[in-house]
Amino acid sequence: MASIEVTETNFNDIADKGIVLLDFWAEWCGPCKMFGPIFEKASEKHDDITFGKIDTDAQQALAQGFEITSIPTLMAIRDGIVVYAQPGAIPAPALEDLIRQVRALDMDAIRAELSEEMKNAQQN
């Protein structure tokens, strides 16, 4: 599965479906152009993961909503929860390692931790 263009219109339909990797990029960004082919190649290799590209110039509200201040930024979402967000282009082996780590996450433990954090925040 090749990457798809993510917009404000389709973001919610995409974001809560299993594992989603998002590449925040712009046409004028040199590092984005270097990372783009790495992201595309991974998208063809992992057809069980949704790979989305968000053009920060065209989708400014999404970029602002996620507080993207540097591009490229790679974000991983699993079951609707952002589990990774880091600016900077990464090499293919690092992307493969990230995919492995995201797949290995114990989402029940993460949901329990988030629930506890929310409960503590409400008490304060």
N, C-alpha and C positions, 0 to 999 in steps of 0.2 A: 504494500500500500504506500503510495507516494504521499508526501505531505499535502495538507489542505490549507487554503487561506482561511484564517479565522478573523471574524469581524464581530462587531457588537451584536449583530443579528443572529449569528449562529453560535456564539460563545457558550451560552448556557446549555445548548443541546450537546455540545462537545465535552464540556469541562467535567461532567460527573460520570463519565463512562470509562470505568477501568483506569488504565494508565494513559495519561496524556502528556506529551512533551511539547512545550511551546518555545518557539524561537522568536524573540522580539528583535526586529531588524529594521533597517532602512536601506534604500537603494544606494545612497551616497556613502555608506559606511564600509570602509575597507576591510576591517576584521569580519564584518558580516558576510562579505563576499567570499572570504576564505572559509568561514564556518558553514556557509550554505550547502556546498557539495557534501560535506561530512554528514550534516543533518539529513540530507536527501538520501544518501547511501544507507544510513541507518534506518530510515523510514521504509526502504525497500526490503531490508533484512528482517524487520520486526513487524510483521503484519498484524499482530495482536495488540499493537500500541497505536494510538492516534498521534500523529505528528502534525502539529499545526504551526503555521508561520503567521505572525502578527506584524504587519507593516506599521511601525510606530508613527510614521507621517500620516498615513491614511486612517489609522485607528487610534487617534490621540486619547480618546476617553478611556480605552482599555489600558493603554500605556500609563496614563495618569492614575487610573484605578489601582494598578499594581505597583505604583510608585517606581516605574522604570526610569532610571536616571542615566543609565549607561547601556550602550548596545554593542554587540549583541548581548542579550540576557537570555539564558536558558532557564526554563521553569518546568518542574515536574509536578503533575497533579495526579493523585491516586484516589479514586473513589470520592472525588470532589474536594479533596484536601490538598492544599499546596504543601508538598513535602521537600521541595528543593527550589531555590531561586538564586542564581549567581550570575553576575555579569562576566563577560569575557568569552572569547572563542576558545574551545577546548579541542584537543586532538581526538581522533577516532577512538583510540584505546580508552581514553578517559570517559568518553560518551558511552561506550560499551560497559564500562565499570559502573557508571551511574545507573544505567538501565538495569544491570544485575542487582544493584543495591535497592532500587525502587521496587523491583519484583519481590525481593526478600523481606520487605517491611512487614511487620506484624500490625496490620491496620486496626485490629481490635484494641491493642495496647495504645496505639496512637489516639484512637477515638476516646478511650478511657482517660488518657492524659489530658486531652483537650477539654473534656467534660469537667475534669477536676479543676483545671485552670479557670474555666468559665465560672464555676461555682465559687472559687476563691475570689475572683474579681468582683463578683456580685456582692460578696460579703464585705468587701473593703470599700 
